[in-house]
Amino acid sequence: MVQLRKRGLFTIVICSAPFESLATNQARILGVPDLPLVFVDHPFAGIDLPEVRERARQAGDQIMRLLAARKVVS
């Protein structure tokens, strides 16, 4: 994602909340401190369908806000 961002493409990284600090630091270290990061509840694996839907809702809400802020969607 970092390389795509550096090439001018709008990218969003989705990861689980316990990795917020790691994701933020990696983005900064790799030269894209403004990389949009979306955080959802942990874990991703081994969850049932209602939990998958909840993770998707969490990510979707944040993604829509990021896209609206860039005026990609109205």
N, C-alpha and C positions, 0 to 999 in steps of 0.2 A: 504494500500500500504506500509505503514511503516513496518508492521509486515512481509510482504512478502520480503521486502528489507533486513530486519534484518536476515531473513532466507537464504539470499544469492541469491534470485531471482532478476533478473534485472527487474525493474519496472519503469514506467514513469507515472507521474500524469499530467493530462490535466485540466486546469482551465482557467477561463476568466481573462483577464488582470487586472481588478480592484482588484482582490484578490491576486496579486503577492506578496505583502508584507506579507499578512496573511499566504499564502502557504509557503513562505520562512521561516518565523518565526516558523511555526508549525513543519516543517521538522527539523529545528535546535533543537527546544525544545524536540521533540520526539526522538532525537538521530541519525538522518540521514541527516545531513546538506548537503550531496552530492546527495540527492534524485533528480533525473532528473525531472524538472518541465517544462511543455510546456504551453505557454500562447496564447490564442486566443482572438479575439474581443468579447466584451460583447454585448448583452446577448446571452444565448443559447436558451432560451425559446421564443416562439412567433415570430419566424423568418420564412421567406419564404424559399423555396427550394434553390434559388441562394445564399442566405446568409448561409444556411447550408453547401452548397458546398464550400463556401469561408472559413468557419471555418475549414472544413475538410482539405482543401488545406493548410491552415496556420499550423494546427497541423501536417499534414503529412510531410511537409517540415522540421519542427523541429525534428520530430521523426526520420526521415531518417538520419538527421545529427547526432543525438545522437547514433543511431545504427551503423552508419559508424564509428564514433569515437571509438566505442567499438569493431569494426571489426566483428560485427554480420552480416552485409550485405556488399557486395562489389559493 
